[in-house]
């Protein structure tokens, strides 16, 4: 098992309940793909470095987890169809 982290940005136009549902969606997607030790840290609303989908601000969330790395295509396909996620990036943590 290797350590990974995913940083994703949700739209700031969502309600608090929708933002929490978005965070829970990502956590459940990771767990369904076999990730363990899923820990989430909400960074909150921040200005984006550049506009994404005509939005200037985003709701940043960082989630760390452990997995073997073989099911990223399954994770990414589910994240790509979620409209509340503006952008995401998964990186390996050493």
N, C-alpha and C positions, 0 to 999 in steps of 0.2 A: 504494500500500500504506500502510495506517495501522497504528499501534502499538496493541495491545490487551493486556489482562492478564485472566487468569481466576484467581480465588481460589476454591478448592474445599476442602471439609471431608470427610474420610473418617472412618468409625467407628474409634474407638480399640480396639474389640474384635477388630479384624482382626489377623492375624499380620503380621510384618514383610514376608514374601513377598507376602501379599495387599495390603498397603499399597503396595509397590513395583509390583505388577501394576496397581493402581488408578491410580497416577501414570503408568505406561506407557500405560494405556488412554486417558487424557486426551491425552497427547502424540500418540499414534497417531491419535486421532480428529481432532485439530487438523491434523496433517500430511496426513491423507487429504482434508481439506476445503480444502487448498491453503495452509495457514499455513506461513510460513518463519521462520527464526531463533527457533525454539522453545527457550526457556530456563526451567528449572524450579528453584525454590528451596523446599526443604522447611523449614517453620517448626516442625514437630513437634507434640507434644501440648500442647493449651491448653484452658483452661476456656472454655466457651461463654458468651456474654452471656445467653442464654436457652436453655432445653431445646429440642432438636430431635429429634423422634421418640423422646422420653423419655430422651435421652442428655444428660449434663451436660458431657462433654469431647469434643473432636474433634481430628483430626490435620490440621493446616492445611498447605496447599500453594499456592504462588503460581507461576503460569506466565505468562511474557510471550511474545508472538508478534506477527508482522506478517501481515496479510491484507487483502483488499479489502472485507471485511465483508458480502459477498452470500450467504454460506452458513451464517449463524448458525442458521437453523432446522434444518439438517441436523445441526450440532454439538449443539444443545440437545436434539434428539430422541434422540440417542444417549446423552447424559449423563443424561437423565431416566429411562432404563430401567436404568441401572446402580445396583444396590441398595447398593453400598458407598459411594456418594457421598451424603452427607447433604444438602448444600447447595452451590450454586455461584453465582458472579456474574461476568459478563463486563463489563468497562468499557473505554472508549476511553482511551488514554494520550496526552496531548498533548505 
